């Protein structure tokens, strides 16, 4: 068999968007794969027969990525298949096609001159459309010359001014519309200043959540309900009490995942609430001790789909407890049960009254489709079996430890497939993002590629991680404290567990919060011989004004802003301790990352150069915060080449002495 390499990332299939047909006969899903030569993701629709389990490929162009069922045999999806489907310069257009799963070519359905994010068929040619609404947009009759000039600069009136994956968002909103295919009528359903974050529609009912704002977006959300017959809207949850995640229409009401942020702040777990649209009454249905939707750190889960779906009066949803993401259900009587215990990570699902299907990853496995059966998960597909059979996949070993406060900290180690107990090995500590994320046991390509290059890889869920309760996850005001302590204690634990590890040839690697921690490590210890810091934070004070979440996340986590908590913010900033650094550092940032903006890496990189520490910085054009998960194929491979090359230079088998 072959080792997992950087290039073998191109051979992995990503399954996503499972959707059950309205008659329950089929489950449609999307399969994607990276094409390095064309530097894009290829996607195809697949169909699973729910009766006999037969799976077949429906499309072959490689340009499909998402769909909805219009009826029991018709898929509706967005595509560009002719010149008329393409938008004019400086304008938007989304063209939709219909495909009969029983055979025949896709037929053009309609086109809308807007950037559509999703549609929901209501029947009889009516749809709810979710699309971008640019309140800065020029008039429809603007000349090409005027459009060219307007495209050359940006006017900013609001904060945040940008959003990761979206670009500049001042006066830009996500809006909902009612579209009638018969007469082409398009009616906007949401107020101009309302930004939709979640929504659901069924029949003549629509529910949506989000925030109406000018100047600055707040931290609270509203829930609104619209009668699609009259288009009259009522506020069910006001704008000053809850953060809202999922909103779903059950048979007779609304189920919403919400948090009052008390007492654990902005990042507090969401609970299930039920809302009566007739009276507006809101009640807590189920207090949750697990993360609705999951927060697993993965790099082979490309795609998307639902994380919760209404089924009758209940809700089927994904929830993470510790390092497992499982399929659960909020029952009609408000009890919560685990439908399918799952050792890996359930990612996206769909449910009707009879069945539940989900895309997930088993331990050491890649994405496949599963069904909930007899209290467990039955695998339905094996599209990645050939890849796993052809490669020496390092098997995850569970090595938890007890920290200084008596808490169990879950951790794992991956040894190269040809591990020789008589050899000495270099090692890499991987640190997840979040901090309220978590590692688990599914296949993680970056780690597997490092193993394939001869490294022992180890990783854990230190304090701050999701899945272990609110107190464990709460790092507010303590960044670089107990989290750093436990990461170092885990490193010591791994050295005892794997005596073949060379303590003089250890590296640290992480992104986002993991990048913050890599920067922090550089200023607090020289036990590592190399560090790869990605999409990092180095200075909370400057991050406040630049990050899309500076006004919200930073204030919540650091206990204030630069005027009220300056000393605390600086004390928890890795840049403060940069003069102590001795370890060679690689910095990787994306130029369109508006979550952890490029200046954060630049400041730390500049400090390394100023203090004479070896440093290298790689900046990726056109990429955002999700480079390692959904970036362009060539960029994803180049990123890994930079990391492995940096580690090979300072800690690989050719290096016998720790760099100082």
N, C-alpha and C positions, 0 to 999 in steps of 0.2 A: 504493500500500500504506500501511498504518498503522504508526506507531511502536509499539513494545512499551510498554505503559503499566502502571501499578500494577494497574488493574482487569482488564487482560487476563490476569492470573494465573488468573482464574476460568474461562477458556476452555481451559486446558491439561489434557490427559488424562494420568493417571499409570497406567502398566501395571506390574503386579507379580504375585507368587505364581504363576509358571509351574509347572505340574505335569503330567507325562505320565501318562496312564491306565495301569493295570496291564497291559493288552493292547497298549499302544503305539500304539493307533489315534488317540488324541486328545491334544491339549495344552490343558488348561484354564488360564485366567488371569483376573486381576481388573483391571478398568478403573475408575478413580475420577476424580472431577471435583468441584471445589468449588462449593457453592451458597451465594452470598452472602446471598440473601434469607432462607434458613432457617439460615444460619450453620453449615453442616455439610458433611461430605464425602459425596457420593453414590457408591455403588459397585455394579457389575454384574458378573456372571460372563459370560465369553466362552469360546467353544470354537473351537479350530483343528483341522481335519482334517489329520493328519500326512501323508496320502497325496496329497491334491490341493491343500492349502494354503488351502482355503476357511475363512473365519472367520465366525462368527455369534454374535449376542448371545443368551444363555440366559435371563437374568432382567431384570426391568424395574422392580422396586420402588425401586431406588436405595439399598437398605439392606444390601447384601451386601459383605463385606470379606475373607473367607477361607474355604477349603474343603479337604477331603481327598477323594481317590478311595477309595470303598469297594470298588468292583469296576470292570470295564471300561466301565460305562455309568452309574454312580451316584455323585453328589456328596453328601458329608455336610458340613453347615455349620451354624454357630450363628446363630440368628435369634430375634427377638421378633415373632411374628405373631398372637398372641392374648393375652388377659388372663392365661391360665394360664402363659404363658412368662415373665411379669414377676416379679421377686423381691419378696417381702414386705418391708415396711419393716425396715431394718437387717439384712436377710438377703441371701444371694446365690442366684442361680439362673441356669443356662445351659441353654437349650433347643436341641435339634438337629433338623434337618430333612434329608430325603433328596429329591434331585431326579434323575430319570432324564433323561439328556441326549437321549434319543430322543423325548421329549415328555411332556406331562402336568404337573400341578401338583406343587409341593413337598409332601411328606407329613411330618407330625410323626413323629420317630423316638423320642426320649426326652428327658428333662430331668434335670439333676443340680443339687442344691442346693449349688452351689459356683461360684466364679469361675474358669471354665475358660479356660486359655490355649491349649491345643491337645490334639488327640486323634490317635491312630494306630490304625487298624483292624488287628486281628490275624487276622480271619477267624472265621466261625461265631459272630458276635455278640459277640465279645470285643474290648476296646479298652484301650490304655494311655491314661490321661488325665493331663494336666499341669494342675494347678490351684493356686490360692493356698490355703495352710493357715494360718489365723490361730490361733496358740496362745493368744491372749488372748480368743478368742471365748467369749461366755457360753453357758451350757447351752441346749440346744434348747428346753427348756420355760420359758425366761425370759419374764416378762411384758412386754407392750409398754411399760409404765411403766419397768421396769428397763432395757430396751433404750434407751429415750429418755435415761435418766440416764447410762448407760455411753457413749453416743455424744457426750456433752458434754465429755469430757476424755480425755486420753491418759496412760497410764502407760508410762514409758520405762525399760527395764532393760538395753538393749543399744546398742552402737554398730556401725555407723551407725544413727542413730535414724530416718533417712528415706532415700528413694531417689528419684531423678528419675523421674517418670512413674508412681510407685507410691504416694507419700505416706509415711506413718509405717510403718516396717517392723520396729520392735522386736518380737521374738517372732512375726514373720510370715515364712513360708517358701514357696518354690515347691516343691511336692511332686508325686509320681507315684503313680497309683492303677491298679489293675486292675479294670475294669468289665465285668460280664457282663449284656448287655441282656436275656437270657432270663429270669433270675431277679432281676435288679436288684441283685445283689451287688456291693459296692464295697469293695475291699481296698487299704489303703495299703501301698505298696511301699517307701517311703523312711522313714528314722528321723525322729522328730519335729523334731529340731534340724538336719536336713540341708536345705540350700538348693540346689536344682538349678539349674545354669546352662546345661547342654546335655544332650541325650539323644537316643537312637534306639532303635527297637523293630522287630523283625521276627520273625514266627512265634512261637516260644517263647523268644526272646532279648530282653533289654533291657540297654542300657548307658547309664550316666549319669555326669555329672561335676558337681562342685560342692564345697561346703564344709559340714562339720558343726561347729557352733560354739555357744557360749554366751558372753554378755557382749560379745565383740568378734570381728568377722569377720577372719580372717587373710588373707594374700595367696596362700596355696597352696590347691590344689584336690586332690580325690581323683577317681579313676575307679573305679566299681563296676559289677559285672556281675550280673545277676539271671536265674535260670532261671524263666521264667514258668509252667512246669508245677508246680514245687515252691515257687516264690516264695522260694527260698533265694538269698542275696546274698553275693558275695565281693568283697573289695577288691583291685583290680588295680594301682592306683597309690596309694600312701600319701599322707598329708596334709602332707608336709614337704619336697617336692622340686620340684614343678612348678606352673606356672600353666597351665590347660587351656582351650582354646577349643572347637573342634569335636570330637565323638566320634561315630563312625559304625560301623555293623555291615557289614563286607564279607561275602562268601560264607562265609568260614571263620573270621574273626577280628574284631579291632577296630582301626580306624585312628583316631588321635587327633592333633590339632594341639596341641602343648605346647611350653613353654619352661622351661628350668631357671634362667632369669634371670641366667646367667653368660656373659660378664662385664658385660652392658649393662643389667642391672637389670630392674625391673618391666615396662617397656615394650618389652623385647627381642622381636624377631620370633619367631614360633612355627615349629617344625619339625614334620615328619610323623614320627610314631612308629607302630609296629605292636605290638599286644599280643595274646598268645596267651591266650584265656580259660581254656584247660584247665590251663596251667602257671603263668600269671601272668607269664610272661617278657615284658619290655619291651625293645624295641630301637629305636634311631634308624633310620628308613627313609630319610629324605631331609632333608638340611640345606638350609634355604630362604634365599635371598637376596632374597626379595620378601615382601610382606605378604599373608598368607592372608586372604581376605575383602575386602581393599581398604580404603582409608581416604580416599576421595575426598570433597572438600567439594562438596556439591550442594544445591540448594533445590527441585528439581523431580523428586525421586526418592521420592515418597510411596508408602508401602505396605510390603511386606516379602517374605520368602521365604527359600529356602535359598541359602546361599553355598557349600555343598559337598554332594555327594551320592555315596553309594557306588554303584559300577557293577562287578559281579563282584568281583574281588579288588582293583580299583583304586578311586580316588577322583577325581571330577571336581570342580574347585573354582575359585573366582575368586581371582586374585592380582594385586597391584599392583606394577608396576615403573616407577619414575619417575612420569610423569603419565598412565599408561595402566593400566586394570584389565582383565585379559584372562582367558580361560577356559583353564585348565591341567588336566593329569591326572597323578596319581601312578599309575604303571603297576604291574602285578603284580610286576615285577622291581625296583621301587623307584626307577626312573628317573622324572624329571619332564619333561614336554614341554608346550609351549604348543600347545593345540588350535586356537585361533582368535586370531591376532594382531588386535588391535582398537585403533583409534586413540582411542577414547573411553573409556567406562566400562561394563563389564559389571557388573550389579547383583545379580541373583538368577538361579538356574538350576535345572534338573532334568536328570537323565540316567538312561537305562537301558542295556541292552546294545547298542542299535543307534543311538541318537540322543542329542543334547545340544541343549537349547533354553535360551535365556536372555533376560532383559529387560535392555536396555542403551541407552546414549545415544551416538550418534556425535558427532564434532565439530560444534558449533553446532546439535546436534539434541536432541530430546526423547525420552522413553522409547518404545521399540518392542520387538517380539519378534523374536528372531533364532534361526537354527539353525546349528550347526556343520556345514559341508559342505566337503569337499575342502580342508581346511586353512585355511578362512576362515569368515567370518560372512555368512550370507545373510539379508537382512531378510525377515520374514514378514508384518509388518503395516505400516500407514501411517495409524494413527489420529490422529496429530498433523500429518500433511502439510498439511491445510487451514489449521491455525493458522500454521504456518511460512510458507506461501505468502501468507497475508494480512497478514503483518507484516514490517516492515523490521528484520530480525535483523542486529545488528552481527556481523561476521565476526571470529573470533579471529585475531590476528596473533602469531606466535611471535617473541619478541625476547629470547633468552637473553643473559646476560653472564657474564664471568669475574670472580670476587670477588678480594679482596686475598690470599687463600690459594691462588689458582690453580684454584679449583673452578668448574665451570659451574653457574650458577643459572638454572633455567628460569623464564621470565617471558613474559607476554602483554600485549597491549593491545587494547582494543575502542574503535573510533571510532564516533561517531554515523553512522547510515546516510547522512545528507545531509552528511557531513563536507566542509567547504569549506577548502581549504588556505590561503585568504587571510584566514581568521578566526582570532581568538584564543579558546581554549577553557578552561573550568575542568576540573579533573581530580580523580579520586578514586582513592586507593590503597586497594585491598581487601586485608585480611589474614585468612588462614584460621585456623580453630580447631585444637585439638590439644594441643600443637604438632605431634604426629605425625599430621597430616592432610596433604592436598595438593590443590592446584588442578589442574584439567585443562582440556580443551577443550570439554566439553558445554555446552549452553545453561544459563545461570545467570540466572534471572529478575531477581533484584535488580540484577545488573550491566546486564542488557539494559534494565531500566526506567530506570536512571540514564543510559544512552546515549540512550534515548528522550526524556529530559528535557534533553538537550544536553551531557552530560558525557562526557569521555574517561575510560575506566576502565582501570586497569592493576593487575596482580596477579602474584605470583611465588611460588616455593617456596623460601624461605630456609632456612638451616641450622635443623634441628629438624623439617623436613618428612619425611614418610614416603615410601618408594620409592627412596631413593638410598643405601641402606646404613646400617648401624648407626652408624658414626662420624659421618656427616652428620646423622643424626637425634638424636644424643645432645646434649641441652642441659642435662644435670644440672649444677647449680651455675653455669650461665652464662646464665640468663634475662636478657634485656636487653643482652647483650654482642654476640656475633657475629650474632645474629638481627637486632637493631636496626641494627647496622652495615651488613648486607647489604640491609636494606629501604631504608635511606637511599641506599646506592649504586645500588640498582635505580631509585629515584626519579630520581636524577641521570641514569641511563642512559635512562630514558623521556623526560626533558626534552630530551636530545640527539637521541633517535630521532624524537620528535614535536615539532618546533620550534613548532608552533602552540599547544602547551600554555603557559598563563600561569603562571609559577612563583609569582606572588602570589595565585593562586586555586586552591590545591590543598587537598583534604580527605583525611582518613584515616578508614577505616571497618573495623570487624571485631568478631567475637563470640567469646566463650570465650577461648582463648588470644589470638585476634585482639583481643578487648576488653582483655585484659591489656596487649597491645602498644600499643593506642591510649592507655591510661592512661600507659604508659611514655613514649611519644612526647610526650605533653603536658608531662611534667616534664623533657624533654631537648632539645627544639627548639621554635622558634616558626615554623618554615618552613611549617606548615600553617595555613590560615585557619579551619578548622573540623574538628571531630572528632566522630564518632558511635561511642561505646563501648557495646558490648552484652554482656549476660551475662558481665561481666568479673571479673577478679581485681585487687584493689588492695593487699591486705595479707595476705601468706602466713601471718603469725602468727595472725591471727584466723580465716583460712580453715581452718587445721588443725582447729579444733574444731567448725566448722559444716558444712563440705562433707561430702557422703557419701563422698568419696574423700580426705579430709584425712589420715587415718591411713596411707593407702597411697600414692597418687599424690604428695601433697605431700612426704612423707618421702623418697620415692625421688628426686624431682626437685630438692629443695632440700638434700639431704644430711643431713637430720636433722629434729628436731622443735624446738618453741620453747625447750626446755630445753637441748638439745645443740647447736643451730645457730641460736640467736636472731639473732646479728649477721648471719649469711649470709642468713637469711630476710628480715630487714629491709632488707638491702642490695639484695635483688632484688625488693623491693616497690615498685610505682609510688608508693604513698602517701608514701614517704619523700621523694620529689622533687616533691610536689605544690605546694610553695611557689614553685617555679620556673615554674609554668604560666602561660601568657598566652592560650592558644587557647580560643575558645568551645567548650564541650563539651556534647553531648547524651548522656544515659545512658538505656539501655533495659534493663529487667530484668523477668523473670517472677516472680511471687510464689510460685509452686510449683516454682521452679528450686532443686533441692537439690544440684546439681553446682557451679554458681557462684552462691552464695546472694546474696540481695538486699542484704545488709549491705555486700558488697564495692563495689557501685555507690554505695550511700548514703554510704560513707566518702569516696569520691573526690568525689562531688557536694558533700558538706558542705565538703570542703576547698576546692573551687572557690568556693563561696559565701563562705567565710571569707576567702579571699584576693582576692575581688573579681573573679573571672573569670566571664564570662557562662556560665550553665549551665542546663540543662533536664533534667528526669527524667521518664520515662514508665514506669509500672508496670502490668503486665498481670495481672489477676485470672485465676486458674484455668489459667494457662499454665506450662509448664516449660522446661527447657533447649532444647527443640526448637521453640520458637515460630516461628522463621523457616522451618522445614521441615515441621512438621505441626500448627501452631497453628490455632485457629479461623479460618475465612476472613476475617471482619471484622477480627480482630486482626492477621492477616498483612498485610492491606492498610493498616491504621492504622499499623503499625510502619514500613512503607515510606513512607507519607505523612509521618511524623515525620522520617525520615532525609532525604528529598528536600527537605522544607520547611526543615529546618535548613541544609542545604547551599545551597539557593536564597537563604536569608537572608544568608549570609556569603560565598559564593563563586560564586553563579550569575551569569548574564549581566547581571543588573541591578546587580551589585556590581562596581565597578571598582577598589576599594582593599582591600588586605588589612586585616582587622579586627585591631586591636591592643588 
